[in-house]
Amino acid sequence: MFLSMSLPEKTRTTEFYGRPDNWGFVVRTITDTHGSFACVATIGRGSVTKIAAACGDGTVHIYDSVTGVLRLSLSPRYPVQAMTGHPDGSILVCTRREYPISITLWDIQTGGLVHTFILETEIGDTAISLNGRYLACSLSDGTVKSWEVADRTELPVFKSNSPITCLCWLAPEEQLMVANEKSAHIRDIVTGSVLVHNFKMQDPICGAVYSQKLNQLAVVTGSGVESCITTIDAQTGTFSASHRFQRQLSCFTFSQTAKELVCGMMTRGLESISVLPQRRTFFDFPAMITSVSALSNGTVVANVVDSGIQLLSLNEGSPPSRQQLLPPTLTVHSLDEGRIIAIVPTDRDRIILLEAAAMSQVFTIPAQKDLLVPINRTVIVCASLEKKVAVRCFSEGVKEYLQLWEFNRQHPQWTVQTKERPSIGGLSPTCALLVTFHKASRIYIRVWSMLDGRLLAEGSEPRILLPHKITFGSEDVFHSHHDTCCIHYNIAYPSAPASSLFSRSIIPCKVLGQTRGKQHRVDDNHEWVVSGSQRICWIPPGCIGSAQASHCWAGFTLVMAGQDGTIRKLTLYESSL
């Protein structure tokens, strides 16, 4: 389970119960109002790790990797094309490859510019050593320049006979791998001596990463639409293993907690490769990832096209003990602020209610197939885990009915016929049930006695005031929640219900210090949960993409049914609620 607070319009957080299988899941999504991030880098290690993101307006934002909170904004004079972070979390290195060509060092505690290296030749790759002592860059003419970070002293320059494709620092800290088109060598940058002479590859080298824990160097080569990752012993230069892909890789990194590589694809998808023992796992991620890096807790920081930064947990682990297998599911619904999940199996002979926190079954309502409402409508109007009751609706011909069920009874406490289709309901602190109905251009609000189903009060409003949530303040006051306001209603209980009136007052959400936030829904391809135009998190393969499982509001719960009978619960939070 992942659960944390967030700041408005900066971070969206998800909580997950269920079985990841070949899915992985989104721990956090960080988006920016200016669109996608040009490049992303991590700074520091462990709990001090921060995430740097270059925005579309030229600014560089520094985010906390734990909370996702925006900590600092840098304002480089020119947009940056690449970044790398210092291991101690103090400095961010920004590279600009276009004129004026430069490398700038920024203090991320103060936001101040520490130093600028002006270069005359186009920059290729930039890398900082494992402990942050050295900074190196390759130039388009085959030159490699390096400096001491502390005092910006320039070290001896060396030049290659062919263009350099990538640089990768190794251990000890003075060792640097320099890759040309189809070969690479390891050099000591202080003495200038070559430690490991050219090891040759079959295809052009695209990139390399190093794992100090494994003392393994992973080199990516590509040819046409295929890619290959070769792991190499960094001390001897001997090849350990090769992994071929039928697609091109866009990025890759070593996990900091497991002996595995995480690879992003040029098309879509992620793949995890366990080095020891060798094992590959494909994650059907429905988008292209332009960069990946790993945090110390194993979370992967991915820069996702059109989605911002997503922190992904790819740990499969074992299914939580509270997860249970259920019959094949037709629809799922979230109730009682996400505390209850209602499930209709494909045979439609019953309605199963689960307590969401433990994913345990609390009640089953028997149902006749011909009396269930159409599958594009909810079958439970409202439910309460505290009161242990559920209000079910069903149709018989053109007639609509409501039933109240107590969790410890096998038969409904009462059944009443209604004139319109029920839409949303709420339960008062004591003994009142309020349900809204909609028909044509109006909505109808009716209050029923939970004890015997008597109609206590009723009123009507324009349909534009159809709420997305109802809560009770007291027995005589309820709140109708809308996009931009909250309407407070006072109920007058007369002796004759037909003459009942509601008095109301409208309070803007900003006055209340709360808003509903943007609507979260599943896109038309049933691959993403989206909020507005932003893709927030991806839906696991094999989950039912029905309309019943497709809609939730910020702070509500989206539940999904897997074809294998598993139920997944995803809670979307925004602090603006």
BAKOL-921505 format. One line per field, with one value per residue (C-alpha): residue in three letters; x, y, z; residue number from 1. Coordinates in Angstrom, 3 decimals. Example, Ala and Ser with C-alpha at 12.3 -4.5 7.8 and 13.67 -1.06 7.14 Angstrom:
2
type c(ala/ser)
x c(12.300/13.670)
y c(-4.500/-1.060)
z c(7.800/7.140)
seq c(1/2)
//
This chain:
577
type c(met/phe/leu/ser/met/ser/leu/pro/glu/lys/thr/arg/thr/thr/glu/phe/tyr/gly/arg/pro/asp/asn/trp/gly/phe/val/val/arg/thr/ile/thr/asp/thr/his/gly/ser/phe/ala/cys/val/ala/thr/ile/gly/arg/gly/ser/val/thr/lys/ile/ala/ala/ala/cys/gly/asp/gly/thr/val/his/ile/tyr/asp/ser/val/thr/gly/val/leu/arg/leu/ser/leu/ser/pro/arg/tyr/pro/val/gln/ala/met/thr/gly/his/pro/asp/gly/ser/ile/leu/val/cys/thr/arg/arg/glu/tyr/pro/ile/ser/ile/thr/leu/trp/asp/ile/gln/thr/gly/gly/leu/val/his/thr/phe/ile/leu/glu/thr/glu/ile/gly/asp/thr/ala/ile/ser/leu/asn/gly/arg/tyr/leu/ala/cys/ser/leu/ser/asp/gly/thr/val/lys/ser/trp/glu/val/ala/asp/arg/thr/glu/leu/pro/val/phe/lys/ser/asn/ser/pro/ile/thr/cys/leu/cys/trp/leu/ala/pro/glu/glu/gln/leu/met/val/ala/asn/glu/lys/ser/ala/his/ile/arg/asp/ile/val/thr/gly/ser/val/leu/val/his/asn/phe/lys/met/gln/asp/pro/ile/cys/gly/ala/val/tyr/ser/gln/lys/leu/asn/gln/leu/ala/val/val/thr/gly/ser/gly/val/glu/ser/cys/ile/thr/thr/ile/asp/ala/gln/thr/gly/thr/phe/ser/ala/ser/his/arg/phe/gln/arg/gln/leu/ser/cys/phe/thr/phe/ser/gln/thr/ala/lys/glu/leu/val/cys/gly/met/met/thr/arg/gly/leu/glu/ser/ile/ser/val/leu/pro/gln/arg/arg/thr/phe/phe/asp/phe/pro/ala/met/ile/thr/ser/val/ser/ala/leu/ser/asn/gly/thr/val/val/ala/asn/val/val/asp/ser/gly/ile/gln/leu/leu/ser/leu/asn/glu/gly/ser/pro/pro/ser/arg/gln/gln/leu/leu/pro/pro/thr/leu/thr/val/his/ser/leu/asp/glu/gly/arg/ile/ile/ala/ile/val/pro/thr/asp/arg/asp/arg/ile/ile/leu/leu/glu/ala/ala/ala/met/ser/gln/val/phe/thr/ile/pro/ala/gln/lys/asp/leu/leu/val/pro/ile/asn/arg/thr/val/ile/val/cys/ala/ser/leu/glu/lys/lys/val/ala/val/arg/cys/phe/ser/glu/gly/val/lys/glu/tyr/leu/gln/leu/trp/glu/phe/asn/arg/gln/his/pro/gln/trp/thr/val/gln/thr/lys/glu/arg/pro/ser/ile/gly/gly/leu/ser/pro/thr/cys/ala/leu/leu/val/thr/phe/his/lys/ala/ser/arg/ile/tyr/ile/arg/val/trp/ser/met/leu/asp/gly/arg/leu/leu/ala/glu/gly/ser/glu/pro/arg/ile/leu/leu/pro/his/lys/ile/thr/phe/gly/ser/glu/asp/val/phe/his/ser/his/his/asp/thr/cys/cys/ile/his/tyr/asn/ile/ala/tyr/pro/ser/ala/pro/ala/ser/ser/leu/phe/ser/arg/ser/ile/ile/pro/cys/lys/val/leu/gly/gln/thr/arg/gly/lys/gln/his/arg/val/asp/asp/asn/his/glu/trp/val/val/ser/gly/ser/gln/arg/ile/cys/trp/ile/pro/pro/gly/cys/ile/gly/ser/ala/gln/ala/ser/his/cys/trp/ala/gly/phe/thr/leu/val/met/ala/gly/gln/asp/gly/thr/ile/arg/lys/leu/thr/leu/tyr/glu/ser/ser/leu)
x c(0.000/1.208/-0.489/0.696/-0.392/0.127/-0.068/-2.780/-2.015/1.471/1.181/-1.409/-1.015/-2.396/-3.072/-3.215/-4.603/-4.468/-2.105/0.420/1.036/2.650/1.391/3.475/1.683/1.988/3.100/2.927/2.430/4.030/2.706/3.445/1.067/3.417/3.095/5.630/9.093/12.001/14.342/14.397/17.219/17.578/19.867/21.340/20.857/18.537/16.051/17.706/17.027/15.271/13.894/14.870/12.607/13.161/9.812/8.501/8.859/12.614/12.501/13.863/11.748/13.180/10.700/10.881/11.071/9.041/6.171/6.333/6.237/7.856/10.833/12.677/12.536/15.667/15.673/18.500/19.098/18.559/16.556/18.558/18.640/20.192/20.741/22.601/22.633/25.433/25.342/25.342/22.252/23.871/24.434/22.509/24.483/22.565/23.740/22.832/23.871/22.740/24.489/25.604/26.961/27.500/27.433/26.063/26.286/23.419/23.185/19.816/19.715/19.775/18.927/22.080/24.324/27.644/29.669/29.382/31.646/31.572/32.442/33.113/32.184/28.849/28.415/27.543/27.272/27.747/28.386/29.321/31.405/29.982/30.906/30.613/34.295/34.640/32.553/33.200/31.715/32.302/32.474/31.495/35.153/35.976/37.463/36.704/37.012/36.841/37.011/37.246/33.764/34.927/37.288/36.456/40.096/40.378/42.012/44.097/42.117/42.216/40.891/39.453/39.919/36.194/32.991/32.096/28.596/28.503/30.459/30.011/31.854/32.989/34.609/37.207/36.025/38.831/37.816/35.720/34.331/34.465/32.361/32.915/30.689/31.205/33.909/34.708/37.661/38.172/40.560/41.995/41.256/43.921/46.879/45.451/46.321/44.022/43.101/40.950/41.575/38.880/36.097/34.193/30.433/28.557/26.239/26.599/26.684/23.747/24.412/25.840/25.128/27.184/26.181/28.755/26.918/27.304/30.495/28.730/28.704/25.598/26.048/23.129/23.624/21.070/20.571/17.398/14.407/16.363/18.348/20.728/21.973/25.336/26.591/30.369/32.711/34.075/37.463/38.358/36.163/34.806/31.221/28.759/25.429/23.389/19.676/18.062/14.918/12.724/12.187/14.435/15.199/14.751/16.398/17.552/18.985/20.093/17.691/19.238/17.546/17.552/19.984/18.040/17.913/14.791/14.369/11.984/10.942/10.852/7.269/5.575/6.239/8.803/10.950/12.788/15.841/17.155/20.922/21.398/19.547/18.647/14.926/12.871/9.522/7.516/5.284/2.624/3.044/0.837/3.183/6.731/9.225/12.067/14.176/14.308/16.286/16.019/15.501/17.069/13.714/13.457/10.940/11.562/11.365/10.054/9.605/6.477/5.430/2.281/2.022/4.817/6.922/5.586/7.112/6.556/6.819/7.663/8.019/5.836/6.129/3.369/-0.369/-1.492/-3.235/-6.393/-6.771/-9.344/-10.467/-14.082/-16.356/-15.925/-17.119/-19.490/-19.365/-17.718/-18.684/-17.130/-19.403/-19.258/-16.256/-14.383/-14.962/-17.269/-16.953/-20.077/-19.597/-22.031/-20.767/-21.372/-24.164/-25.991/-27.502/-26.205/-24.522/-21.342/-20.245/-16.575/-14.947/-12.324/-9.661/-9.359/-10.857/-13.082/-16.692/-19.188/-22.575/-24.251/-27.589/-29.487/-30.714/-32.925/-31.326/-34.458/-34.797/-31.287/-30.885/-29.067/-25.312/-24.571/-26.143/-25.134/-27.058/-26.408/-27.528/-25.655/-24.231/-22.696/-20.091/-20.774/-24.563/-24.211/-26.929/-27.134/-29.817/-30.369/-32.313/-33.852/-36.267/-39.335/-40.637/-40.967/-41.194/-38.286/-37.845/-35.671/-34.805/-33.028/-30.923/-29.289/-26.043/-27.211/-30.549/-31.417/-34.428/-34.909/-36.250/-38.566/-39.226/-40.757/-41.686/-40.290/-41.439/-38.043/-34.660/-32.497/-29.059/-27.219/-28.035/-26.861/-27.572/-28.209/-26.577/-29.719/-32.574/-33.057/-32.226/-31.944/-31.988/-31.891/-33.732/-33.506/-36.069/-36.124/-34.998/-35.377/-34.017/-36.142/-34.868/-36.716/-36.063/-37.198/-37.335/-34.729/-36.977/-40.084/-39.573/-42.040/-41.565/-40.626/-39.859/-39.379/-38.486/-37.160/-34.392/-33.209/-31.232/-28.123/-27.894/-27.538/-24.780/-21.848/-21.923/-24.322/-23.283/-25.279/-24.325/-27.123/-30.543/-32.045/-29.121/-27.492/-24.858/-25.013/-21.489/-20.917/-18.001/-17.646/-19.884/-21.474/-25.201/-26.445/-30.071/-32.269/-35.017/-38.440/-40.282/-44.024/-46.930/-47.814/-44.721/-46.153/-46.026/-42.422/-40.003/-36.203/-34.404/-30.886/-27.724/-24.937/-21.328/-18.453/-15.844/-13.072/-14.894/-15.056/-11.386/-12.217/-13.011/-13.892/-10.911/-10.932/-12.927/-10.912/-11.993/-10.677/-9.862/-11.574/-8.840/-9.199/-5.462/-5.167/-6.871/-6.963/-7.724/-8.585/-5.933/-3.333/-2.747/-2.456/-1.855/-2.196/-4.745/-3.489/-3.970/-6.866/-9.062/-12.628/-12.911/-16.654/-18.297/-19.044/-15.336/-14.377/-15.436/-14.373/-13.942/-10.788/-10.704/-12.993/-11.993/-11.745/-12.156/-11.391/-12.157/-9.596/-10.549/-9.054/-11.502/-9.149/-10.391/-8.077/-8.694/-7.111/-7.727/-6.986/-6.185/-5.793/-5.292/-7.770/-10.621)
y c(0.000/3.502/6.429/10.013/13.626/15.990/19.641/20.988/20.783/19.405/15.726/13.029/9.968/6.490/3.748/0.172/-3.095/-6.183/-8.289/-6.584/-9.704/-8.426/-4.915/-2.898/0.147/3.888/5.166/8.812/11.041/14.499/16.781/20.329/22.965/23.649/20.109/17.303/17.481/17.841/15.770/14.306/13.378/12.223/14.013/12.370/8.983/7.460/9.696/12.894/11.994/14.670/14.701/17.416/18.091/20.540/22.144/23.417/27.071/26.679/26.445/23.447/22.155/20.216/17.780/15.755/12.089/10.930/13.430/14.747/18.305/21.066/22.245/24.636/26.240/27.113/29.665/28.943/31.663/29.142/25.868/22.751/19.523/17.124/16.922/14.784/14.984/14.904/11.777/13.814/15.724/19.169/19.994/19.654/19.631/21.070/20.724/22.955/21.484/24.428/27.797/29.104/25.634/25.290/23.138/24.825/23.703/24.690/24.602/22.964/24.121/27.818/27.738/29.681/29.224/27.718/27.710/27.751/25.879/27.508/25.137/25.782/22.336/20.545/18.419/14.739/12.957/14.344/12.191/12.654/10.043/7.617/9.712/13.045/13.989/14.230/15.588/14.544/15.399/14.215/16.607/16.104/16.129/13.042/14.978/14.078/16.852/16.323/18.477/18.226/19.250/20.834/23.432/23.102/22.196/20.818/17.388/16.195/16.169/13.097/12.550/9.552/8.807/8.353/10.010/9.155/7.750/7.616/7.902/5.796/6.120/2.952/2.032/3.080/6.634/7.588/4.960/6.083/3.938/5.698/4.186/4.795/3.474/-0.297/-0.486/0.841/1.100/1.931/4.739/6.271/9.994/11.107/9.224/9.021/5.315/2.794/0.070/-2.173/-2.017/-2.051/-4.591/-4.772/-5.046/-6.332/-3.321/0.418/1.305/3.434/3.705/2.136/1.954/0.577/-1.279/-0.968/-3.600/-6.176/-4.680/-5.129/-2.821/-3.027/-1.842/-1.294/-1.759/-1.277/-2.240/-1.402/-2.234/-4.568/-3.865/-5.892/-5.460/-7.058/-7.287/-7.047/-7.601/-4.098/-5.347/-7.796/-6.670/-10.214/-10.609/-12.111/-12.350/-10.885/-10.056/-9.336/-7.288/-7.151/-3.452/-0.460/0.668/4.316/4.157/1.770/1.725/-0.641/-1.059/-0.027/-2.779/-5.760/-7.332/-6.239/-3.819/-1.767/-0.875/1.530/0.954/3.339/2.227/1.317/-0.975/-1.676/-4.734/-5.879/-8.132/-9.997/-10.415/-13.187/-15.443/-14.451/-13.742/-11.270/-9.700/-7.554/-4.771/-3.760/-0.028/1.790/4.669/5.530/6.341/8.707/8.182/5.952/6.136/4.190/5.337/3.577/1.983/0.295/2.728/3.646/7.318/7.383/10.380/9.324/10.980/13.109/11.983/13.720/11.913/8.628/6.786/3.094/0.125/-2.951/-5.273/-8.299/-9.844/-12.164/-11.417/-9.762/-12.234/-10.156/-10.457/-13.046/-14.702/-14.108/-15.428/-13.835/-10.268/-8.234/-4.871/-3.271/-0.111/1.965/3.031/4.739/6.947/3.910/1.772/-0.696/-2.369/-3.783/-6.577/-8.179/-11.546/-12.473/-14.882/-11.902/-14.063/-11.990/-8.758/-9.149/-6.402/-6.237/-4.188/-2.396/-2.026/-5.793/-6.888/-9.242/-10.153/-8.550/-9.325/-10.958/-9.776/-12.391/-11.071/-12.245/-11.706/-10.242/-7.701/-6.287/-2.844/-2.554/-3.074/0.592/1.589/1.020/-1.640/-0.167/3.433/3.832/1.724/2.264/0.077/1.798/1.272/-2.098/-1.333/-1.136/0.380/-1.548/-0.465/-2.717/-2.512/-4.540/-3.475/0.307/0.370/1.315/0.018/0.649/-1.947/-1.528/-4.469/-4.956/-6.942/-9.488/-10.294/-12.572/-10.520/-6.800/-4.676/-2.878/-2.306/0.869/1.807/5.047/7.179/8.069/6.457/6.708/8.243/8.845/8.515/9.243/8.085/10.456/10.015/8.377/6.981/8.856/7.799/10.500/9.612/11.854/10.911/12.432/12.760/15.080/18.532/18.111/16.131/14.990/14.751/12.408/11.492/8.067/6.501/3.758/1.994/1.371/3.069/5.917/9.037/11.842/14.789/15.639/18.491/19.169/21.152/21.912/19.001/21.163/20.764/16.968/16.290/13.913/13.284/13.716/14.028/14.749/17.429/16.486/14.867/18.057/19.277/17.633/18.834/18.427/18.465/19.891/20.901/24.472/24.697/22.897/23.423/23.222/22.091/22.375/19.760/20.726/17.607/18.441/16.293/15.882/14.870/16.008/19.642/19.426/22.188/22.403/25.658/25.943/28.054/27.831/28.122/28.230/25.551/28.140/29.585/26.119/25.525/22.487/21.477/18.239/18.362/17.082/14.040/10.878/8.383/5.588/6.530/5.015/2.391/1.261/1.752/4.897/6.679/10.280/13.578/16.233/15.769/14.251/10.492/9.688/5.941/2.909/0.126/-3.451/-5.748/-8.144/-5.812/-5.166/-1.717/-1.336/1.981/0.834/0.455/3.552/6.511/7.973/11.421/12.763/11.238/8.410/4.877/3.236/-0.539/-2.928/-6.589/-8.930/-11.734/-14.167/-13.021/-10.646/-7.238/-4.222/-1.067/2.219/5.344/8.713/11.583/15.309/17.607/20.033/17.809)
z c(0.000/-0.814/0.853/1.267/1.180/-1.742/-2.697/-5.042/-8.763/-8.104/-7.262/-7.545/-5.371/-5.678/-3.171/-4.350/-3.039/-5.165/-7.165/-9.463/-11.630/-14.853/-14.250/-11.821/-10.475/-10.188/-6.789/-7.800/-10.816/-11.065/-13.790/-14.830/-16.134/-19.065/-20.491/-20.739/-19.220/-21.650/-19.467/-15.956/-13.539/-9.936/-7.462/-4.373/-2.750/-0.159/1.648/0.349/-3.289/-5.291/-8.813/-11.291/-14.269/-17.131/-17.995/-21.298/-20.247/-19.634/-15.839/-13.929/-11.041/-8.093/-6.491/-3.296/-4.332/-1.299/-1.236/-4.796/-3.439/-5.504/-3.430/-5.722/-9.168/-11.126/-13.930/-16.390/-18.941/-21.756/-21.878/-20.993/-23.020/-20.476/-16.716/-14.212/-10.435/-7.872/-5.654/-2.414/-3.535/-3.512/-7.188/-10.441/-13.697/-16.676/-20.281/-23.206/-26.565/-28.690/-28.930/-26.488/-25.650/-21.912/-18.793/-15.680/-12.048/-9.716/-5.925/-5.279/-1.659/-2.556/-6.274/-7.067/-10.094/-8.940/-12.162/-15.959/-18.369/-21.820/-24.675/-28.345/-29.674/-29.505/-26.358/-26.693/-23.329/-19.802/-16.722/-13.075/-11.218/-8.651/-5.598/-7.386/-7.503/-11.285/-14.147/-17.751/-21.121/-24.665/-27.607/-31.232/-32.375/-30.242/-27.317/-23.693/-21.120/-17.362/-14.223/-10.453/-9.278/-6.007/-7.481/-11.234/-12.016/-15.553/-15.878/-18.842/-22.106/-24.328/-27.792/-29.617/-33.289/-33.852/-32.519/-28.912/-28.339/-24.529/-21.265/-18.126/-14.802/-13.000/-9.668/-8.606/-9.195/-11.583/-14.149/-17.129/-19.925/-23.285/-26.082/-29.776/-32.540/-32.053/-29.406/-25.937/-23.572/-19.897/-19.005/-15.828/-16.287/-13.775/-15.250/-18.761/-19.041/-20.753/-18.254/-20.465/-24.172/-26.804/-26.368/-29.605/-30.156/-33.218/-33.495/-32.777/-29.066/-27.886/-24.149/-20.997/-17.254/-14.375/-11.189/-8.410/-6.384/-9.162/-10.651/-13.987/-16.969/-19.189/-22.781/-25.164/-28.894/-31.631/-35.245/-37.153/-34.948/-32.647/-29.495/-27.377/-23.807/-23.055/-19.472/-19.075/-16.131/-15.507/-14.231/-16.993/-19.879/-20.350/-21.564/-19.051/-20.877/-23.731/-23.937/-27.309/-27.893/-30.974/-30.284/-29.809/-26.272/-25.350/-21.910/-19.205/-15.671/-12.915/-9.994/-6.660/-4.631/-6.983/-9.417/-12.452/-15.336/-16.101/-19.781/-21.522/-25.133/-28.095/-28.779/-25.475/-22.559/-19.856/-19.361/-16.265/-16.697/-13.672/-14.014/-11.438/-12.060/-15.602/-15.919/-17.948/-17.059/-19.463/-18.115/-20.609/-20.030/-22.594/-23.435/-24.464/-21.730/-22.590/-19.457/-16.380/-13.155/-9.907/-6.315/-3.335/-2.390/-5.797/-7.258/-10.892/-11.930/-15.496/-17.786/-19.677/-22.936/-22.375/-18.727/-16.835/-14.240/-12.942/-10.021/-10.736/-8.410/-10.472/-7.504/-8.193/-4.733/-3.573/-3.465/-0.203/2.083/2.085/-1.686/-2.616/-5.811/-6.762/-9.505/-12.947/-12.507/-14.632/-12.841/-9.819/-7.934/-5.150/-2.256/1.138/0.247/-1.027/2.090/0.329/-3.061/-4.698/-7.240/-9.660/-10.999/-14.625/-13.683/-12.067/-9.336/-6.414/-5.374/-3.308/-0.918/0.128/2.849/0.771/3.486/4.042/0.715/2.722/1.977/4.372/2.774/-0.201/-1.565/-3.607/-6.947/-9.791/-13.184/-14.697/-11.875/-12.011/-13.490/-16.846/-16.580/-17.330/-13.996/-10.413/-8.492/-5.040/-4.515/-1.236/1.578/4.994/6.628/9.961/9.860/8.111/5.566/1.784/-0.446/-3.641/-6.703/-9.361/-12.281/-13.145/-16.528/-16.406/-12.627/-10.383/-6.823/-3.788/-1.158/2.152/3.330/6.712/6.612/9.190/7.495/4.601/3.441/2.726/5.549/3.124/-0.588/-2.069/-5.616/-7.008/-9.929/-11.388/-11.802/-8.650/-9.167/-5.888/-2.213/1.306/4.856/7.766/11.196/12.589/10.560/7.275/3.723/1.059/-2.629/-5.687/-8.866/-12.295/-15.031/-18.041/-16.920/-13.149/-10.254/-7.331/-3.766/-1.414/2.194/3.443/6.872/7.184/9.685/7.559/4.172/4.797/2.672/5.087/2.814/-0.851/-3.164/-6.678/-8.357/-11.921/-13.329/-13.546/-9.759/-9.933/-7.342/-7.511/-3.740/-0.808/2.844/5.987/8.497/10.882/10.694/9.245/7.090/4.084/1.640/-2.126/-3.608/-7.094/-9.305/-8.068/-5.021/-2.114/-1.546/2.042/2.345/5.418/5.494/6.798/7.963/7.734/8.765/5.077/3.102/-0.230/0.913/2.118/1.203/1.212/1.952/0.585/0.686/-1.914/-0.765/-3.319/-2.763/-2.415/0.613/2.128/1.364/-0.707/-4.260/-5.907/-8.225/-11.767/-12.704/-13.016/-15.648/-17.790/-21.382/-24.407/-24.848/-21.205/-20.682/-18.567/-15.698/-16.907/-15.223/-17.760/-20.454/-18.093/-17.907/-14.208/-13.999/-16.223/-16.012/-15.623/-18.616/-18.247/-16.187/-17.220/-18.802/-18.342/-17.607/-14.075/-13.375/-15.300/-13.221/-9.915/-8.465/-6.853/-3.391/-4.419/-5.323/-8.709/-8.549/-11.380/-11.921/-13.438/-15.765/-13.248/-10.560/-8.735/-7.648/-7.745/-5.733/-6.735/-4.647/-6.264/-3.945/-4.418/-1.476/-3.019/-1.889)
seq c(1/2/3/4/5/6/7/8/9/10/11/12/13/14/15/16/17/18/19/20/21/22/23/24/25/26/27/28/29/30/31/32/33/34/35/36/37/38/39/40/41/42/43/44/45/46/47/48/49/50/51/52/53/54/55/56/57/58/59/60/61/62/63/64/65/66/67/68/69/70/71/72/73/74/75/76/77/78/79/80/81/82/83/84/85/86/87/88/89/90/91/92/93/94/95/96/97/98/99/100/101/102/103/104/105/106/107/108/109/110/111/112/113/114/115/116/117/118/119/120/121/122/123/124/125/126/127/128/129/130/131/132/133/134/135/136/137/138/139/140/141/142/143/144/145/146/147/148/149/150/151/152/153/154/155/156/157/158/159/160/161/162/163/164/165/166/167/168/169/170/171/172/173/174/175/176/177/178/179/180/181/182/183/184/185/186/187/188/189/190/191/192/193/194/195/196/197/198/199/200/201/202/203/204/205/206/207/208/209/210/211/212/213/214/215/216/217/218/219/220/221/222/223/224/225/226/227/228/229/230/231/232/233/234/235/236/237/238/239/240/241/242/243/244/245/246/247/248/249/250/251/252/253/254/255/256/257/258/259/260/261/262/263/264/265/266/267/268/269/270/271/272/273/274/275/276/277/278/279/280/281/282/283/284/285/286/287/288/289/290/291/292/293/294/295/296/297/298/299/300/301/302/303/304/305/306/307/308/309/310/311/312/313/314/315/316/317/318/319/320/321/322/323/324/325/326/327/328/329/330/331/332/333/334/335/336/337/338/339/340/341/342/343/344/345/346/347/348/349/350/351/352/353/354/355/356/357/358/359/360/361/362/363/364/365/366/367/368/369/370/371/372/373/374/375/376/377/378/379/380/381/382/383/384/385/386/387/388/389/390/391/392/393/394/395/396/397/398/399/400/401/402/403/404/405/406/407/408/409/410/411/412/413/414/415/416/417/418/419/420/421/422/423/424/425/426/427/428/429/430/431/432/433/434/435/436/437/438/439/440/441/442/443/444/445/446/447/448/449/450/451/452/453/454/455/456/457/458/459/460/461/462/463/464/465/466/467/468/469/470/471/472/473/474/475/476/477/478/479/480/481/482/483/484/485/486/487/488/489/490/491/492/493/494/495/496/497/498/499/500/501/502/503/504/505/506/507/508/509/510/511/512/513/514/515/516/517/518/519/520/521/522/523/524/525/526/527/528/529/530/531/532/533/534/535/536/537/538/539/540/541/542/543/544/545/546/547/548/549/550/551/552/553/554/555/556/557/558/559/560/561/562/563/564/565/566/567/568/569/570/571/572/573/574/575/576/577)
//
